[in-house]
Amino acid sequence: MAERGGTAAGNPRGSGSADRPGDLVLGVDSGGSGLRIAVARAGDPHARPLATYTSREPVRTGPAGIDADHMLGQLLPAGEELGHRVGGDRFAAVCVGAAGMGTLGDELRARLPAALAGAFGVRRLALAADAVTAYAGALGQRPGVVVAAGTGLVAVGTDLTPTGGWRRADGWGHLLGDCGSGAWIGRAGLEAAMRAYDGRPGGSPALLARAEAVFGPVAGLPGALYPRPDRPAVLASFAPEVAHCATGDTGDTGSAGTAKDAVAAGILADAARHIADAAAAACPPGPGMPVAYTGGLFALGDPLLSPLRTALAERLPGARPVTAAGTPLDGALTIAAALAAGRLTLPADPRLLQITRPVAG
Protein backbone atom coordinates (compact mmCIF):
# COMPACT_ATOMS: atom_id res chain seq x y z
CA MET A 1 0.00 0.00 0.00
CA ALA A 2 1.45 3.37 -0.99
CA GLU A 3 0.57 6.71 0.46
CA ARG A 4 1.19 9.84 -1.53
CA GLY A 5 1.86 13.11 0.19
CA GLY A 6 3.68 14.23 3.28
CA THR A 7 0.83 14.33 5.77
CA ALA A 8 -1.95 12.04 6.94
CA ALA A 9 -4.31 13.95 4.69
CA GLY A 10 -2.15 13.20 1.68
CA ASN A 11 -0.84 16.70 1.03
CA PRO A 12 2.80 17.31 0.17
CA ARG A 13 4.89 19.09 2.74
CA GLY A 14 6.21 22.35 1.33
CA SER A 15 5.17 23.79 -1.99
CA GLY A 16 6.42 25.01 -5.32
CA SER A 17 8.31 23.40 -8.14
CA ALA A 18 11.95 23.05 -9.00
CA ASP A 19 13.57 25.89 -10.93
CA ARG A 20 15.29 23.60 -13.45
CA PRO A 21 15.49 19.85 -14.04
CA GLY A 22 18.34 18.59 -11.89
CA ASP A 23 17.62 21.14 -9.14
CA LEU A 24 16.05 18.33 -7.13
CA VAL A 25 17.45 15.71 -4.77
CA LEU A 26 15.85 12.46 -3.66
CA GLY A 27 16.03 10.85 -0.23
CA VAL A 28 15.07 7.25 0.56
CA ASP A 29 14.51 5.57 3.93
CA SER A 30 14.10 1.78 3.70
CA GLY A 31 13.34 -0.20 6.85
CA GLY A 32 11.25 -2.89 8.40
CA SER A 33 8.06 -0.82 8.24
CA GLY A 34 8.35 0.00 4.54
CA LEU A 35 9.87 2.48 2.13
CA ARG A 36 9.66 6.27 2.44
CA ILE A 37 10.85 8.58 -0.33
CA ALA A 38 10.98 12.37 -0.48
CA VAL A 39 12.13 15.08 -2.86
CA ALA A 40 13.71 18.42 -1.95
CA ARG A 41 15.47 21.30 -3.68
CA ALA A 42 19.18 20.74 -4.12
CA GLY A 43 19.91 24.31 -3.09
CA ASP A 44 17.89 24.22 0.13
CA PRO A 45 20.42 24.02 3.00
CA HIS A 46 17.68 22.62 5.24
CA ALA A 47 16.63 20.03 2.61
CA ARG A 48 12.95 20.52 3.39
CA PRO A 49 10.77 17.94 1.64
CA LEU A 50 8.56 19.21 -1.17
CA ALA A 51 6.61 15.96 -1.41
CA THR A 52 6.82 12.45 -0.01
CA TYR A 53 5.76 8.95 -0.95
CA THR A 54 5.30 6.04 1.48
CA SER A 55 4.99 2.33 0.77
CA ARG A 56 4.12 0.04 3.66
CA GLU A 57 5.73 -2.89 1.82
CA PRO A 58 9.26 -3.47 3.20
CA VAL A 59 12.00 -4.24 0.71
CA ARG A 60 12.66 -7.97 0.74
CA THR A 61 15.87 -9.53 1.99
CA GLY A 62 17.00 -12.79 0.39
CA PRO A 63 20.06 -15.06 0.27
CA ALA A 64 22.02 -12.35 -1.58
CA GLY A 65 21.01 -9.63 0.89
CA ILE A 66 18.67 -6.72 0.29
CA ASP A 67 16.77 -7.37 -2.95
CA ALA A 68 17.80 -4.64 -5.41
CA ASP A 69 15.07 -5.54 -7.93
CA HIS A 70 12.38 -5.25 -5.28
CA MET A 71 13.69 -1.89 -4.13
CA LEU A 72 14.01 -0.53 -7.65
CA GLY A 73 10.52 -1.79 -8.49
CA GLN A 74 9.17 0.63 -5.87
CA LEU A 75 11.79 3.38 -6.01
CA LEU A 76 11.85 4.12 -9.74
CA PRO A 77 8.12 4.72 -10.28
CA ALA A 78 7.84 6.62 -6.98
CA GLY A 79 10.80 8.82 -7.90
CA GLU A 80 9.28 9.53 -11.30
CA GLU A 81 5.94 10.46 -9.73
CA LEU A 82 7.54 12.74 -7.15
CA GLY A 83 9.61 14.48 -9.81
CA HIS A 84 6.55 15.12 -11.94
CA ARG A 85 4.62 16.48 -8.96
CA VAL A 86 7.23 19.16 -8.31
CA GLY A 87 8.12 19.91 -11.91
CA GLY A 88 11.24 17.86 -12.68
CA ASP A 89 12.35 14.47 -13.93
CA ARG A 90 16.04 14.37 -13.01
CA PHE A 91 17.87 14.45 -9.69
CA ALA A 92 21.18 16.12 -8.92
CA ALA A 93 21.85 13.61 -6.13
CA VAL A 94 20.17 10.71 -4.35
CA CYS A 95 20.74 9.23 -0.91
CA VAL A 96 19.39 5.75 -0.18
CA GLY A 97 19.41 4.81 3.49
CA ALA A 98 18.58 1.19 4.23
CA ALA A 99 18.45 -1.05 7.27
CA GLY A 100 21.12 -3.71 6.79
CA MET A 101 23.06 -1.71 4.19
CA GLY A 102 26.35 -2.39 5.96
CA THR A 103 26.12 -6.18 5.98
CA LEU A 104 23.40 -6.98 3.42
CA GLY A 105 23.80 -4.17 0.88
CA ASP A 106 26.25 -5.63 -1.65
CA GLU A 107 23.56 -6.05 -4.32
CA LEU A 108 22.36 -2.47 -3.78
CA ARG A 109 25.91 -1.16 -4.08
CA ALA A 110 26.38 -3.12 -7.31
CA ARG A 111 23.04 -2.29 -8.97
CA LEU A 112 21.74 1.07 -7.81
CA PRO A 113 24.36 3.45 -9.29
CA ALA A 114 23.71 2.38 -12.89
CA ALA A 115 19.95 2.00 -12.40
CA LEU A 116 19.51 5.49 -10.93
CA ALA A 117 21.84 7.05 -13.50
CA GLY A 118 19.80 5.50 -16.31
CA ALA A 119 16.41 6.44 -14.88
CA PHE A 120 17.08 9.92 -13.50
CA GLY A 121 20.52 10.98 -14.69
CA VAL A 122 21.90 10.60 -11.16
CA ARG A 123 25.67 11.06 -11.02
CA ARG A 124 26.02 11.68 -7.29
CA LEU A 125 24.73 8.85 -5.12
CA ALA A 126 25.08 8.07 -1.42
CA LEU A 127 24.29 4.56 -0.20
CA ALA A 128 24.01 4.72 3.57
CA ALA A 129 23.24 2.51 6.51
CA ASP A 130 20.02 3.58 8.18
CA ALA A 131 22.06 4.47 11.27
CA VAL A 132 23.91 7.09 9.20
CA THR A 133 20.74 8.66 7.83
CA ALA A 134 19.35 8.63 11.37
CA TYR A 135 22.51 10.46 12.45
CA ALA A 136 22.20 13.05 9.69
CA GLY A 137 18.51 13.56 10.47
CA ALA A 138 19.20 14.05 14.16
CA LEU A 139 22.46 16.08 14.15
CA GLY A 140 23.03 17.07 10.53
CA GLN A 141 26.75 17.38 9.79
CA ARG A 142 27.94 18.01 13.34
CA PRO A 143 30.26 15.78 15.36
CA GLY A 144 28.53 13.81 18.09
CA VAL A 145 26.67 10.56 18.70
CA VAL A 146 23.15 9.39 17.90
CA VAL A 147 21.29 6.39 19.32
CA ALA A 148 18.63 5.11 16.94
CA ALA A 149 16.25 2.74 18.70
CA GLY A 150 12.97 1.11 17.87
CA THR A 151 12.60 -2.63 17.50
CA GLY A 152 16.42 -2.75 17.33
CA LEU A 153 19.13 -0.38 18.53
CA VAL A 154 22.37 1.04 17.19
CA ALA A 155 24.58 3.94 18.19
CA VAL A 156 26.80 5.80 15.73
CA GLY A 157 29.17 8.69 16.25
CA THR A 158 31.76 10.66 14.35
CA ASP A 159 34.19 13.52 14.82
CA LEU A 160 33.92 14.21 11.04
CA THR A 161 37.61 13.45 10.46
CA PRO A 162 38.76 10.86 7.89
CA THR A 163 40.95 9.19 10.52
CA GLY A 164 38.20 9.11 13.13
CA GLY A 165 35.55 7.94 10.66
CA TRP A 166 32.43 6.37 12.09
CA ARG A 167 32.20 4.76 15.51
CA ARG A 168 29.44 2.17 15.84
CA ALA A 169 28.11 0.24 18.82
CA ASP A 170 25.57 -2.60 18.86
CA GLY A 171 23.03 -3.04 16.09
CA TRP A 172 23.76 -6.78 16.10
CA GLY A 173 20.16 -7.96 16.03
CA HIS A 174 17.88 -9.32 18.71
CA LEU A 175 19.76 -12.60 19.13
CA LEU A 176 23.24 -11.15 19.61
CA GLY A 177 22.62 -7.58 20.76
CA ASP A 178 20.27 -4.63 20.27
CA CYS A 179 20.52 -4.31 24.04
CA GLY A 180 18.01 -1.88 25.49
CA SER A 181 15.89 -1.91 22.32
CA GLY A 182 12.17 -2.48 22.04
CA ALA A 183 12.73 -6.16 21.30
CA TRP A 184 15.12 -6.44 24.27
CA ILE A 185 12.64 -4.77 26.65
CA GLY A 186 9.75 -6.85 25.35
CA ARG A 187 11.68 -10.11 25.66
CA ALA A 188 12.78 -9.24 29.21
CA GLY A 189 9.18 -8.43 30.11
CA LEU A 190 7.93 -11.72 28.72
CA GLU A 191 10.68 -13.60 30.55
CA ALA A 192 9.50 -12.02 33.80
CA ALA A 193 5.97 -13.09 32.91
CA MET A 194 7.09 -16.70 32.34
CA ARG A 195 9.01 -16.66 35.62
CA ALA A 196 5.84 -15.61 37.42
CA TYR A 197 3.91 -18.34 35.62
CA ASP A 198 6.45 -20.95 36.80
CA GLY A 199 6.83 -19.53 40.30
CA ARG A 200 10.53 -18.78 39.79
CA PRO A 201 12.33 -15.80 41.36
CA GLY A 202 12.35 -12.60 39.33
CA GLY A 203 8.82 -13.03 38.08
CA SER A 204 6.18 -10.31 37.77
CA PRO A 205 2.50 -11.12 38.23
CA ALA A 206 1.67 -7.75 36.65
CA LEU A 207 3.63 -8.58 33.50
CA LEU A 208 2.10 -12.05 33.45
CA ALA A 209 -1.36 -10.51 33.49
CA ARG A 210 -0.44 -8.15 30.64
CA ALA A 211 1.14 -10.97 28.61
CA GLU A 212 -2.02 -13.04 28.89
CA ALA A 213 -4.15 -10.03 27.97
CA VAL A 214 -2.07 -9.43 24.84
CA PHE A 215 -1.10 -12.95 23.72
CA GLY A 216 -3.48 -15.31 25.50
CA PRO A 217 -2.39 -18.18 27.78
CA VAL A 218 1.38 -17.87 28.11
CA ALA A 219 1.96 -21.63 27.98
CA GLY A 220 1.18 -21.36 24.26
CA LEU A 221 3.46 -18.37 23.67
CA PRO A 222 6.61 -20.29 22.64
CA GLY A 223 4.73 -22.21 19.97
CA ALA A 224 3.13 -19.04 18.67
CA LEU A 225 6.26 -16.87 18.79
CA TYR A 226 9.21 -19.01 17.73
CA PRO A 227 8.08 -19.89 14.17
CA ARG A 228 7.30 -16.25 13.29
CA PRO A 229 9.71 -14.43 10.96
CA ASP A 230 8.81 -11.13 12.65
CA ARG A 231 9.83 -12.23 16.15
CA PRO A 232 11.73 -9.01 16.94
CA ALA A 233 8.68 -6.87 16.12
CA VAL A 234 6.41 -9.12 18.19
CA LEU A 235 8.79 -8.89 21.14
CA ALA A 236 9.01 -5.12 20.74
CA SER A 237 5.21 -4.84 20.74
CA PHE A 238 5.30 -5.84 24.42
CA ALA A 239 7.67 -3.02 25.43
CA PRO A 240 4.82 -0.51 26.02
CA GLU A 241 3.25 -3.02 28.41
CA VAL A 242 6.46 -3.06 30.42
CA ALA A 243 6.33 0.74 30.61
CA HIS A 244 2.67 0.64 31.69
CA CYS A 245 3.47 -1.79 34.49
CA ALA A 246 6.46 0.26 35.61
CA THR A 247 4.20 3.29 36.16
CA GLY A 248 1.18 1.43 37.50
CA ASP A 249 -0.84 2.24 34.38
CA THR A 250 -3.05 -0.65 33.33
CA GLY A 251 -2.34 0.01 29.65
CA ASP A 252 -5.15 -0.32 27.14
CA THR A 253 -7.86 0.25 29.76
CA GLY A 254 -6.66 3.83 30.09
CA SER A 255 -6.96 3.77 33.90
CA ALA A 256 -4.25 4.16 36.49
CA GLY A 257 -3.84 3.47 40.17
CA THR A 258 -2.35 -0.03 40.06
CA ALA A 259 0.80 -0.46 42.15
CA LYS A 260 4.00 0.26 40.27
CA ASP A 261 5.80 -2.94 39.34
CA ALA A 262 9.42 -3.05 40.53
CA VAL A 263 10.39 -5.79 38.05
CA ALA A 264 9.14 -3.77 35.08
CA ALA A 265 10.86 -0.63 36.37
CA GLY A 266 14.07 -2.64 36.78
CA ILE A 267 13.87 -3.82 33.16
CA LEU A 268 13.63 -0.24 31.95
CA ALA A 269 16.49 0.85 34.21
CA ASP A 270 18.63 -1.96 32.75
CA ALA A 271 17.61 -0.90 29.22
CA ALA A 272 18.63 2.67 30.01
CA ARG A 273 22.07 1.49 31.13
CA HIS A 274 22.48 -0.50 27.91
CA ILE A 275 21.51 2.54 25.81
CA ALA A 276 23.97 4.74 27.70
CA ASP A 277 26.69 2.10 27.24
CA ALA A 278 26.12 2.12 23.47
CA ALA A 279 26.18 5.91 23.36
CA ALA A 280 29.43 6.00 25.35
CA ALA A 281 31.07 3.40 23.10
CA ALA A 282 30.16 5.30 19.91
CA CYS A 283 30.82 8.82 21.19
CA PRO A 284 33.97 10.42 19.75
CA PRO A 285 36.41 11.87 22.27
CA GLY A 286 36.06 15.51 23.21
CA PRO A 287 34.18 17.68 25.69
CA GLY A 288 30.55 18.66 25.23
CA MET A 289 29.75 16.19 22.44
CA PRO A 290 26.04 16.33 21.53
CA VAL A 291 24.06 13.15 22.13
CA ALA A 292 20.69 12.68 20.43
CA TYR A 293 18.09 9.92 20.49
CA THR A 294 15.83 9.06 17.61
CA GLY A 295 13.29 6.32 16.97
CA GLY A 296 10.02 4.99 18.28
CA LEU A 297 11.47 3.44 21.46
CA PHE A 298 11.74 6.82 23.13
CA ALA A 299 7.99 7.32 22.84
CA LEU A 300 7.82 5.09 25.95
CA GLY A 301 8.38 8.36 27.75
CA ASP A 302 9.51 9.01 31.30
CA PRO A 303 9.60 5.37 32.50
CA LEU A 304 12.57 4.96 30.13
CA LEU A 305 13.81 8.53 29.73
CA SER A 306 14.19 9.23 33.45
CA PRO A 307 16.62 6.35 34.14
CA LEU A 308 18.29 7.10 30.81
CA ARG A 309 19.12 10.64 31.90
CA THR A 310 20.73 9.22 35.04
CA ALA A 311 22.63 6.52 33.15
CA LEU A 312 23.91 8.94 30.52
CA ALA A 313 25.15 11.37 33.17
CA GLU A 314 27.12 8.51 34.72
CA ARG A 315 28.55 7.10 31.49
CA LEU A 316 29.11 10.36 29.57
CA PRO A 317 29.31 13.12 32.18
CA GLY A 318 30.67 15.66 29.68
CA ALA A 319 28.13 14.97 26.96
CA ARG A 320 25.41 17.42 25.95
CA PRO A 321 21.97 15.84 25.36
CA VAL A 322 20.14 17.50 22.46
CA THR A 323 16.81 16.97 20.75
CA ALA A 324 16.96 15.17 17.40
CA ALA A 325 16.27 17.69 14.63
CA GLY A 326 14.57 15.24 12.25
CA THR A 327 13.98 11.71 11.05
CA PRO A 328 16.11 9.28 9.01
CA LEU A 329 14.23 10.42 5.89
CA ASP A 330 15.19 14.00 6.71
CA GLY A 331 18.74 12.71 7.09
CA ALA A 332 18.69 11.11 3.64
CA LEU A 333 17.59 14.43 2.12
CA THR A 334 20.27 16.27 4.11
CA ILE A 335 22.98 13.97 2.74
CA ALA A 336 21.65 14.18 -0.83
CA ALA A 337 21.48 17.99 -0.75
CA ALA A 338 24.97 18.27 0.72
CA LEU A 339 26.32 15.85 -1.88
CA ALA A 340 24.71 17.83 -4.71
CA ALA A 341 26.22 21.07 -3.42
CA GLY A 342 29.67 19.60 -2.81
CA ARG A 343 29.48 20.28 0.93
CA LEU A 344 29.17 16.76 2.35
CA THR A 345 31.44 16.48 5.39
CA LEU A 346 30.19 13.21 6.89
CA PRO A 347 33.00 10.66 6.46
CA ALA A 348 32.71 8.20 3.59
CA ASP A 349 32.87 4.52 4.48
CA PRO A 350 32.68 1.51 2.14
CA ARG A 351 29.92 -0.07 4.22
CA LEU A 352 28.21 2.72 6.11
CA LEU A 353 28.32 5.61 3.61
CA GLN A 354 29.43 4.82 0.08
CA ILE A 355 29.64 7.86 -2.21
CA THR A 356 29.52 7.79 -6.03
CA ARG A 357 30.57 11.05 -7.73
CA PRO A 358 31.15 12.02 -11.36
CA VAL A 359 34.55 11.12 -12.74
CA ALA A 360 36.45 14.24 -13.76
CA GLY A 361 36.87 14.44 -17.49
Summary of the structure (lengths in Angstrom):
residues: 361
radius of gyration: 21.5
end to end distance: 43.3
largest distance: 73.5
contacts: 1343
relative contact order: 0.16
helix: 42%
strand: 19%
